[in-house]
């Protein structure tokens, strides 16, 4: 029997298949909703997953940031940059705080700064990252809600802490390879086969992470970025239209595969997930250790930096297996 919420989600899904021009989704959680399916995180759902945690093992799902790392500079976005603002010897010479040579020589002072595009390293996309016809999820418009200091609605700072059941779908392992081939587009059948092989069932409110094996090239930025495998649109629909997936993510940088399957949309999965379905996307999630240990179900614990008005934010998630 369908719950009213699930019935609403499925009705929204039907629009995609009806041949109508695509439009942004209207939230079943009301006209002021800014977080989409993250509304599935509740006190009850958090308590349920945390009651099953095996805290003796913790997996770090985040990448390291380093100069030259994979990034979107080809699209005109800034590289990750890191520089020292204070060094022990430089502070002795400059005495920036006016404390004198003796104090600076005794108390070594290091400080640093960094800058980067918001969609760099392990991160999560907010629902305003992509829209349709100037509108984003729940019909908030760029004309009305986007200022020079970011979005007034649907900013990533509105996301709650992410505490939920996580599921790894290890497509690469299911195909018997360390890494999917360049340009490989993951299908619905690939996901079904991997879930069957793992003996994994999806549940409502899951954070579903797809492993392509691409993270093996993370220290080789050009190779990592070039012709990456990724998700196909039908595969994403399979995960979303059951009403179970809350967030989708993967270990590549684009999540979806290119070139696009849709003639008038160069990023159809981003449009579909973020703008139409209210499903955030995680990218560059480190999944190889979970794959190595065959950990397919876990507590996912993390949260984005609260960047006011942001369309994304860095993420430092951890996974703890479930008992």
C-alpha positions in Angstrom: 0.0 0.0 0.0 1.4 3.4 -1.0 1.8 6.1 1.6 0.5 9.6 0.6 4.2 10.8 0.4 5.3 7.9 -1.7 2.3 8.4 -4.0 3.2 12.0 -4.4 6.8 11.1 -5.3 5.7 8.6 -7.8 3.3 11.1 -9.4 6.2 13.5 -9.7 8.2 10.8 -11.4 5.4 10.2 -14.0 6.0 13.6 -15.5 9.4 12.6 -16.8 7.9 9.8 -18.8 4.8 11.6 -20.1 6.5 13.4 -23.0 5.9 16.8 -21.4 8.5 19.5 -21.5 10.7 19.1 -18.4 10.0 21.4 -15.5 11.3 21.7 -12.0 9.7 19.6 -9.3 7.2 21.0 -6.7 7.9 19.7 -3.3 5.5 17.4 -1.5 6.9 18.9 1.8 5.3 22.3 1.0 6.1 25.6 -0.8 8.8 26.6 1.6 10.8 23.3 1.3 14.5 23.9 0.4 16.0 20.5 1.1 14.0 18.0 -1.0 14.4 14.4 0.0 16.6 15.3 2.9 13.2 15.7 4.7 13.4 11.9 5.0 16.0 12.3 7.8 14.0 12.3 11.0 14.8 11.6 14.7 13.4 8.1 14.2 15.4 7.4 11.1 18.7 8.6 12.8 18.0 6.6 15.9 17.2 3.5 13.8 20.5 3.5 11.9 22.7 4.5 14.9 21.3 1.7 17.0 22.9 -0.8 14.6 26.3 0.7 14.3 29.5 -1.3 14.7 31.8 1.5 15.9 34.9 -0.7 15.9 35.4 0.1 12.2 35.3 3.5 10.6 35.8 4.3 6.9 36.9 7.7 5.8 35.0 8.5 2.5 36.7 11.8 1.8 39.5 12.7 -0.6 42.5 14.7 0.2 42.9 18.2 -1.2 46.2 18.9 -3.0 47.5 21.4 -5.6 46.9 19.9 -9.0 44.0 17.7 -7.9 41.2 16.9 -10.3 39.0 19.9 -10.8 36.8 21.7 -13.3 39.3 24.3 -14.6 38.5 23.3 -18.2 35.0 24.8 -17.5 36.7 28.1 -16.3 36.5 27.3 -12.6 39.4 28.0 -10.3 42.0 25.4 -9.3 42.5 24.4 -5.7 45.2 26.7 -4.3 47.1 26.5 -1.0 49.6 29.0 0.3 51.3 29.8 3.6 50.4 33.1 5.2 52.8 32.8 8.1 56.0 30.7 8.5 58.3 30.6 11.5 61.2 32.3 9.9 59.1 34.8 8.0 57.3 35.8 11.2 60.6 36.5 12.9 61.5 38.8 10.0 58.1 40.5 9.6 57.0 40.6 13.2 53.3 41.0 12.0 51.8 41.1 15.6 54.6 43.4 17.0 55.6 40.9 19.7 59.3 41.2 19.1 62.2 39.1 17.8 62.6 37.0 21.0 58.9 36.0 21.2 58.7 35.2 17.5 61.8 33.1 17.7 60.5 31.2 20.7 56.9 30.6 19.6 56.9 29.3 16.1 53.9 30.5 14.1 52.5 28.8 10.9 49.3 29.8 9.1 47.8 29.0 5.7 45.0 29.8 3.4 43.3 28.0 0.5 40.8 28.7 -2.2 38.9 26.5 -4.6 35.8 26.0 -6.7 32.9 24.8 -4.5 32.6 21.5 -6.5 36.1 20.3 -5.6 37.1 17.2 -3.8 34.5 15.2 -1.9 31.4 17.4 -1.9 27.6 17.6 -2.1 25.5 19.5 -4.6 22.7 21.7 -3.2 19.4 21.7 -5.1 20.1 25.1 -6.7 23.2 23.8 -8.6 21.1 23.1 -11.7 17.7 24.2 -12.7 15.3 24.5 -15.7 14.2 27.7 -17.3 15.7 29.9 -14.5 14.0 27.9 -11.7 15.4 25.4 -9.3 13.7 22.8 -7.1 10.3 23.8 -5.7 10.0 26.7 -8.2 12.4 29.1 -6.6 13.6 31.4 -9.3 17.0 32.9 -10.0 15.4 36.3 -10.8 13.8 36.4 -7.3 16.0 34.4 -5.1 19.6 34.7 -6.3 21.7 37.6 -5.3 25.3 38.6 -5.6 26.1 36.8 -2.3 24.4 33.5 -3.2 21.0 32.0 -3.2 18.4 33.3 -0.7 16.6 29.9 -1.0 17.9 26.3 -1.2 21.5 27.2 0.0 23.6 24.3 1.1 23.6 25.7 4.7 20.0 24.6 4.9 21.1 20.9 4.7 20.8 19.1 8.0 23.6 16.8 9.3 23.6 13.7 7.2 23.0 10.6 9.4 21.3 7.8 7.5 21.7 4.3 6.2 24.3 4.2 3.4 24.4 1.6 0.7 27.3 0.8 -1.6 26.5 -0.5 -5.1 29.8 -1.8 -6.3 29.3 -2.0 -10.0 32.9 -2.4 -10.8 33.2 -5.5 -8.5 30.0 -6.9 -9.9 31.6 -6.8 -13.4 34.8 -8.4 -12.1 37.0 -5.3 -12.8 39.0 -2.9 -10.7 37.6 0.0 -12.6 34.9 0.5 -15.2 36.1 1.3 -18.7 36.4 4.9 -20.0 33.1 6.4 -21.0 31.1 3.4 -19.6 27.5 4.3 -18.9 26.0 2.4 -15.9 22.6 0.9 -16.7 19.6 -0.1 -14.6 20.6 -3.8 -15.2 24.1 -3.1 -13.9 22.6 -1.8 -10.6 20.2 -4.7 -10.3 23.0 -7.2 -11.0 25.3 -5.6 -8.4 22.5 -5.5 -5.7 21.7 -9.1 -6.3 25.4 -10.2 -6.1 25.8 -8.3 -2.9 22.5 -9.5 -1.4 21.6 -5.8 -0.7 18.1 -4.4 -0.5 17.4 -0.7 -0.8 15.3 1.0 2.0 13.5 4.3 2.1 15.8 7.2 3.0 19.1 5.5 1.8 22.2 7.4 0.7 23.2 5.3 -2.3 26.8 5.4 -3.4 27.9 4.0 -6.8 31.5 2.6 -7.2 33.0 2.8 -10.7 36.6 2.3 -9.4 37.7 5.6 -10.8 39.2 6.7 -7.5 42.3 4.6 -8.3 43.3 7.4 -10.7 42.7 10.2 -8.2 46.5 11.0 -7.9 46.6 11.2 -11.8 44.2 14.2 -12.4 44.2 14.2 -16.2 43.6 10.5 -16.3 40.9 10.7 -13.6 39.0 13.5 -15.5 39.4 12.1 -19.0 36.4 10.0 -20.3 35.2 9.0 -16.9 32.5 6.3 -16.6 29.3 7.4 -14.9 25.6 6.9 -14.4 23.0 6.6 -17.1 19.6 8.3 -16.8 17.6 5.1 -16.6 19.8 3.8 -13.8 19.2 7.0 -11.8 15.5 6.7 -12.4 15.6 3.1 -11.1 17.1 4.3 -7.8 14.9 7.4 -7.4 11.4 6.4 -8.6 11.1 3.6 -6.0 10.9 6.4 -3.4 13.9 4.9 -1.5 17.0 6.8 -2.5 17.4 10.1 -0.6 20.9 11.0 -1.9 22.9 9.6 -4.8 26.7 9.7 -5.1 29.7 8.2 -6.8 33.5 8.1 -6.8 33.8 10.1 -10.0 33.7 13.9 -10.5 30.7 14.3 -12.8 28.4 11.5 -11.4 26.8 11.1 -14.8 28.4 9.8 -18.0 29.1 12.0 -21.1 28.2 12.7 -23.8 24.6 13.3 -22.7 21.8 10.9 -23.7 19.3 13.8 -24.0 19.5 16.1 -27.0 18.5 19.4 -25.2 20.3 18.8 -21.9 24.0 18.4 -21.5 23.7 17.3 -17.8 20.4 15.4 -17.7 21.1 13.6 -14.5 21.8 16.8 -12.6 18.7 18.4 -14.0 16.6 15.3 -13.2 17.9 14.7 -9.7 18.5 18.2 -8.3 15.8 20.2 -10.1 13.0 17.7 -10.7 13.4 15.2 -7.8 15.0 17.1 -5.0 17.8 14.5 -4.7 21.2 15.9 -3.8 24.3 14.5 -5.5 27.6 13.6 -3.9 30.8 13.4 -6.0 34.4 12.2 -5.5 33.4 9.9 -2.6 36.2 7.5 -1.7 34.7 4.0 -1.9 37.6 1.6 -2.5 38.0 0.6 1.2 34.3 -0.3 1.5 34.7 -2.3 -1.6 37.8 -4.1 -0.4 36.1 -5.1 2.8 32.7 -5.9 1.2 30.9 -3.4 3.4 27.7 -2.7 1.5 25.4 -1.4 4.3 26.6 1.2 6.8 25.8 4.3 8.8 26.7 7.3 6.8 27.6 10.2 9.0 28.7 13.6 7.7 27.7 17.1 6.8 28.6 19.9 4.4 30.2 23.1 5.4 27.4 25.7 6.1 28.2 28.0 3.2 25.4 30.5 3.2 23.7 30.6 -0.2 26.0 28.0 -1.6 25.3 25.6 -4.4 27.7 23.0 -3.0 30.0 22.4 -0.1 33.0 20.2 0.9 32.0 17.1 2.8 33.9 14.9 5.2 31.8 11.7 5.5 32.5 8.5 7.4 30.9 5.1 7.2 30.5 2.6 10.0 29.2 -0.9 9.2 25.8 -2.0 10.5 25.4 -5.0 12.7 
